[in-house]
Amino acid sequence: MLTQNSQIDRFDYRFDYRFDYVDSADKKTNMRITVLKEADPAESRVALVPESVKKLVSMKATVVIERGAGLSASIDDAEY
């Protein structure tokens, strides 16, 4: 989400996390988390690192990583 604070004329960038439940009989344990590639070319952060993805998957979450999401943070797609 991008918001502009008019009092000090600056932009506030926040990660865009999208949480939704995967169709399943057990909706409490199947959550899909999507990690998007940063749109700003000057930004080098990524919403989730591979270690965090492994933890989420071990908790039965489905994690979808956009191709190239970690490249600006020097994380190759194969590491996910």
C-alpha positions in Angstrom: 0.0 0.0 0.0 1.3 3.5 -0.8 0.0 6.4 1.1 1.1 10.0 1.0 1.4 12.1 4.2 0.5 15.6 3.1 1.9 17.3 6.3 5.5 16.3 5.6 5.2 15.4 1.9 6.7 11.9 1.9 5.6 8.5 0.9 5.1 5.6 3.3 5.8 2.1 1.7 4.4 -1.0 3.3 4.7 -4.6 2.3 1.7 -6.1 0.5 0.9 -9.3 2.3 -2.1 -11.2 1.0 -3.6 -13.8 3.2 -6.5 -16.0 2.1 -7.7 -19.5 2.9 -7.3 -22.3 0.4 -10.4 -24.2 -0.3 -10.4 -27.1 2.2 -12.5 -28.8 4.8 -10.0 -27.7 7.4 -9.8 -23.9 6.8 -7.9 -23.2 10.1 -4.7 -24.9 8.9 -4.6 -24.1 5.2 -3.7 -20.5 4.5 -2.2 -19.2 1.3 0.4 -16.5 1.6 1.6 -14.7 -1.5 4.9 -12.8 -1.6 5.1 -10.2 -4.4 8.1 -8.8 -6.1 8.9 -5.2 -4.9 7.7 -2.7 -7.5 10.3 0.0 -6.6 13.6 -0.7 -8.3 15.5 1.1 -5.5 14.0 -1.2 -2.9 16.1 -4.3 -1.8 13.8 -5.9 0.8 11.7 -9.0 0.3 8.7 -9.9 2.4 9.8 -13.4 3.4 13.2 -15.1 3.4 13.5 -18.8 2.6 13.9 -19.7 6.3 10.6 -18.1 7.1 8.9 -19.8 4.1 10.1 -23.2 5.5 8.6 -22.5 8.9 5.2 -21.4 7.3 5.1 -24.5 5.1 5.8 -26.7 8.2 2.7 -25.1 9.7 0.7 -26.3 6.7 0.5 -22.9 5.0 0.7 -22.6 1.2 3.3 -20.0 0.2 3.4 -18.6 -3.3 6.5 -16.6 -4.2 6.5 -14.4 -7.3 9.4 -15.2 -9.7 12.3 -12.9 -8.9 10.8 -11.6 -5.6 14.1 -12.1 -3.7 16.6 -11.1 -6.4 17.0 -7.5 -5.2 17.9 -9.0 -1.7 20.4 -11.4 -3.4 18.1 -14.4 -2.9 17.7 -16.7 -5.9 14.4 -18.3 -6.7 16.0 -21.8 -6.2 16.6 -21.0 -2.5 12.9 -20.8 -1.9 
